[in-house]
Amino acid sequence: MTSIRIAALLGVVLLLAPAAAQPVKDSPSAARMRADIANLASDRLKGREPGTPEFDMAADYVAGQMKKIGLTPGGDNGGYFQAVPLQAFRPTGPGVLTVKSAAGAVPLVFGKDYIPGDDPVTAHIKLDLPMVFVGFGLVAPEHGRDDYAGLNVKGKIAVILTGAPKSWQTEERAYYMNGRNKRATAMAHGAAAVLAINNLTREKISPFANAVRQYRGWGMTWRGKDGKPFVAAPIPSLGLVSVAGASRLLGADAAKILASAETPDGAVRGFDLKQSLSATLDTEIKTVMSKNVIGLVPGSDPKLKSEYVVLSGHLDHIGITPPVKGDSINNGAMDNASGVATTLEVARLMQAGKKPRRSALFLVVTAEEKGLLGAEYFARNPTVPLSAITADVDLDMPLLTYDFTDVTAFGADRSSIGPAVKRAAAGMNVALSPDPMPDQGVFTRSDHYRFVEVGVPAVFLATGYANGGKKAWEDFWANHYHKPSDDISLPFRYEAAAKFAALNLAITYTLADADQRATWNKGDFFAAKFAKK
């Protein structure tokens, strides 16, 4: 698509916004976005892992672009950076997991049966406790489900199958399949530790072999102002057991149990395992510093400029890992140099054009790959009043190898952001499609979710499955996601990148110029759990 066509599309989109917000002095530039992606995904940045000098170089680049654009600094002390203190941790080695029963002791085989867990605060874990299989480990009153009913896990190891029933609404399913929630539920029932087993679906979309290759990557959490690490569910996580290793715990019926979990209602049920697990695990722990990068386009409306629409994207990737085909640098070109480039391009156009009524806050965060940490730190320590943040639109890994004709706004049906996205997309003849990948649990896996958890309506925007998108996405998940091949050698279509920027510019204007701030839909599942009453 040529830049002339992009400009025409942008003009159509902006006709949908109030007249006062229409003019922009430029159109999205494929060349600028290509340059941003190339800079951020270069080998010299070594995969932009938080806590490294190379991540800081990437953050400096983004801050430099914000300054060049003319954004108002939105970070600490009048600058573009918000300091984010982190605690990093990783296994020192495979550890030892041994299953013990009346028949004897059987050690699990590292890399075949399991990979070890780690702990953000405890360097050495040694325990020997009975195990209880708790199925998916869910307590979901909305679905009349309690996987702990009739089971006693107090002082024991809760063995939990990853995932949740396939028939549940996709975003509610993502909430319940989230590991943080599962650990918190186990802890609430008195479990002393948890051990996860891969389900069949997860094995297909995230093969155990990839987890083995990356098992010594740094996990992280953020530290509060008192220096203490934030731990949402302080219960030891002993590791992940593979599909192949499941029979070591579940016995001869393991295959039947795993198959039952794949039924629409997730018919798997828990039971006492009549075995214990001896575990010895050691964790390397260190403190590191990282940063979010924040810039603002101040609003023009005297009453509304003190409110903020956030456009966010994560800057980090997974750094250096054991090589694949001789390459060990995970450049993260799609994940998420493309999202950051989009955020910067929208900021350029908005700063150069008519100012929105509400202020637009451009948030480029650290440590998304470590658990959405930079976004969580900002959401809980915002540089503007939390009550003034009206919405977040998150850009994470838009796939830009085809001319997308639809997008998915994960969470769009939950708030008034959905109609705003649909309205903006319609002006570009772009359809708004439902979640095409429910097994991925995407809704809780990107930075917008940390805004949801503090009660802010939010969506995560990705290119869709139409017009060749399904094939492109399946190829990316299978062959490039979190691998060194996610680099600029991928067949980028930079005109699609410019089109994605045009769409997000229109969405940001639509939200920022609306008479009313974004609101949750009445009775929404996430509003009931997180929105302030």
C-alpha positions, 0 to 999 in steps of 0.5 A, spaced: 500 500 500 502 506 497 503 512 502 498 516 498 493 510 499 495 511 507 494 518 507 487 517 504 485 512 509 487 516 514 483 522 512 477 517 512 478 515 519 479 522 522 472 524 519 469 519 524 472 524 529 470 530 532 471 536 527 476 539 532 481 533 532 481 532 525 487 535 522 494 531 522 500 534 518 503 528 516 501 521 514 504 514 517 511 513 514 513 506 512 520 508 512 520 511 519 517 505 522 522 501 518 528 505 521 525 504 528 524 497 528 531 496 525 534 500 530 531 496 536 531 489 533 539 490 531 544 485 534 548 490 538 542 490 542 542 483 544 535 482 545 533 488 549 533 484 556 531 488 562 537 489 567 542 489 561 546 495 558 543 493 551 536 494 554 538 501 557 541 503 550 534 501 547 530 505 552 535 511 550 533 510 543 526 511 545 527 517 549 531 520 544 525 519 539 520 522 544 525 528 545 525 529 537 518 528 536 517 534 542 513 530 547 512 532 554 516 528 559 512 524 563 517 520 567 520 521 574 523 528 576 521 531 569 525 526 565 522 521 560 524 515 564 521 512 570 525 507 574 523 500 575 527 496 580 527 489 579 529 482 582 531 477 578 532 470 579 533 463 575 535 456 577 542 455 578 541 448 575 536 442 573 535 441 581 533 434 583 525 432 583 524 425 585 517 421 586 517 416 592 511 411 593 511 404 596 514 401 590 520 406 591 523 412 589 524 414 581 528 420 579 524 425 574 529 426 568 531 433 567 529 436 560 525 430 558 520 429 564 521 436 567 524 443 568 525 446 575 522 452 578 525 458 581 523 462 587 524 470 587 526 470 594 528 463 596 535 461 594 534 454 596 528 449 597 528 442 600 522 439 601 519 432 601 511 432 601 505 428 599 502 430 592 495 431 590 492 432 583 487 438 583 486 437 575 486 444 572 486 447 580 480 452 578 475 455 583 470 458 578 463 460 582 461 463 575 461 456 572 459 452 578 466 449 578 471 447 584 477 443 583 479 443 590 472 440 592 473 434 596 481 434 596 485 436 602 492 439 599 493 443 606 501 442 607 502 438 601 504 439 593 498 441 589 499 438 582 496 442 577 494 441 570 495 448 565 489 450 562 482 451 563 476 448 559 475 450 552 468 452 552 469 458 557 469 465 554 475 466 551 478 472 556 475 469 562 478 462 560 485 466 560 483 469 567 483 462 570 488 459 566 493 464 568 499 461 573 499 467 578 491 466 579 492 458 580 498 459 585 494 464 589 488 459 589 492 453 591 495 457 597 488 459 599 487 452 600 493 451 604 498 448 599 505 448 601 508 448 594 505 447 586 507 443 581 505 444 574 503 439 568 503 441 561 496 439 558 496 437 550 494 443 547 499 447 551 504 442 548 502 443 541 502 451 541 508 452 546 512 445 546 516 443 552 523 443 548 522 450 547 522 451 555 528 446 556 532 451 551 530 457 555 530 454 562 535 458 565 533 465 563 532 470 568 525 470 571 523 477 574 519 481 579 518 488 581 521 491 587 517 496 592 519 503 594 521 499 601 526 494 596 522 488 597 520 484 591 513 484 589 510 476 590 503 476 588 502 468 590 508 467 595 508 459 594 514 455 591 513 453 584 517 447 583 517 446 576 513 444 569 512 437 568 512 435 560 506 431 557 511 425 556 513 425 564 505 426 566 505 418 567 510 419 572 505 422 577 499 420 574 500 413 573 497 408 567 491 413 566 495 419 565 493 419 557 486 418 559 486 424 564 490 429 559 485 427 554 479 428 558 482 435 560 481 437 552 473 436 552 469 442 552 468 442 559 475 440 561 472 433 564 479 432 568 478 431 576 483 431 581 485 425 586 490 424 591 496 421 588 498 417 594 505 419 592 510 424 595 515 428 591 522 430 594 525 436 591 531 440 591 532 446 588 537 452 588 536 459 585 540 465 583 537 471 585 540 478 584 537 486 584 537 490 577 534 496 575 530 498 569 526 503 566 519 505 563 519 510 557 514 515 558 512 521 553 505 526 553 501 530 548 498 534 553 490 535 551 487 541 549 480 541 552 481 545 559 477 540 563 479 534 559 486 535 559 487 532 566 485 525 563 489 521 560 489 515 554 494 511 554 498 507 548 502 502 550 507 497 548 513 493 551 520 495 549 524 488 552 525 481 549 528 475 552 535 477 550 540 471 549 539 464 549 542 457 547 542 458 539 537 455 534 541 454 527 547 458 530 543 464 532 543 466 540 540 473 539 533 474 540 532 480 536 524 481 537 523 484 531 515 483 531 515 482 539 515 488 540 520 492 536 514 493 531 509 495 537 514 500 539 515 503 532 507 504 532 507 507 538 512 512 536 509 513 529 502 515 533 506 520 537 509 523 532 503 524 528 499 527 534 504 531 536 505 534 529 497 535 528 491 537 532 492 536 539 487 531 542 482 534 548 484 529 553 492 528 554 495 522 550 500 518 554 505 514 550 508 508 555 514 504 553 515 499 558 520 494 560 520 487 563 513 485 559 516 478 557 518 477 565 511 477 567 508 484 565 512 487 570 514 494 567 506 495 566 504 493 573 509 497 576 507 503 572 499 501 574 501 501 581 506 507 581 503 511 576 506 518 574 499 521 573 493 520 578 491 513 576 484 516 577 485 520 571 487 514 566 481 513 562 483 507 558 489 503 555 490 501 548 496 496 548 500 494 542 504 487 542 507 483 537 502 486 531 504 481 525 506 485 519 508 480 514 501 481 510 496 486 508 491 485 514 484 487 513 481 485 520 484 486 527 482 483 534 482 488 540 482 483 546 477 485 551 473 490 546 467 487 548 468 489 555 468 496 555 466 502 551 473 502 548 470 496 543 465 501 539 471 506 539 475 501 536 470 498 531 468 505 529 475 507 527 477 501 524 470 501 520 473 508 517 479 504 514 475 498 511 478 494 517 474 489 520 474 487 528 474 480 529 473 476 535 479 472 538 482 467 533 487 464 538 483 462 545 488 457 546 493 462 547 490 465 553 492 472 550 488 477 554 492 476 560 499 475 557 500 482 555 501 489 558 494 492 558 492 486 563 495 490 568 491 496 567 485 491 567 487 489 574 487 496 577 480 497 574 482 501 568 478 499 561 483 496 556 484 492 550 490 489 546 490 490 539 493 485 534 492 484 526 487 479 525 486 472 521 483 475 515 487 476 508 492 471 509 493 472 517 491 465 519 497 462 515 502 468 517 500 467 525 501 460 525 507 460 522 510 465 526 507 462 533 511 455 530 517 458 527 519 465 530 516 466 537 521 467 542 526 465 537 532 468 534 529 468 527 524 473 530 528 479 526 528 484 520 529 478 515 522 476 516 518 479 510 516 485 513 510 489 509 512 496 512 506 499 508 502 494 513 506 497 519 504 504 517 496 502 516 497 499 523 499 506 525 494 510 522 489 505 525 491 506 532 492 514 531 484 514 529 483 510 535 487 514 540 483 520 537 477 517 538 478 515 545 481 522 547 476 526 544 470 523 546 465 527 550 465 521 556 471 517 558 471 510 557 467 505 562 466 498 563 460 495 561 455 493 566 456 487 569 462 485 566 466 479 569 473 483 569 469 490 572 466 485 577 473 483 579 477 489 579 473 496 578 473 500 584 466 500 586 
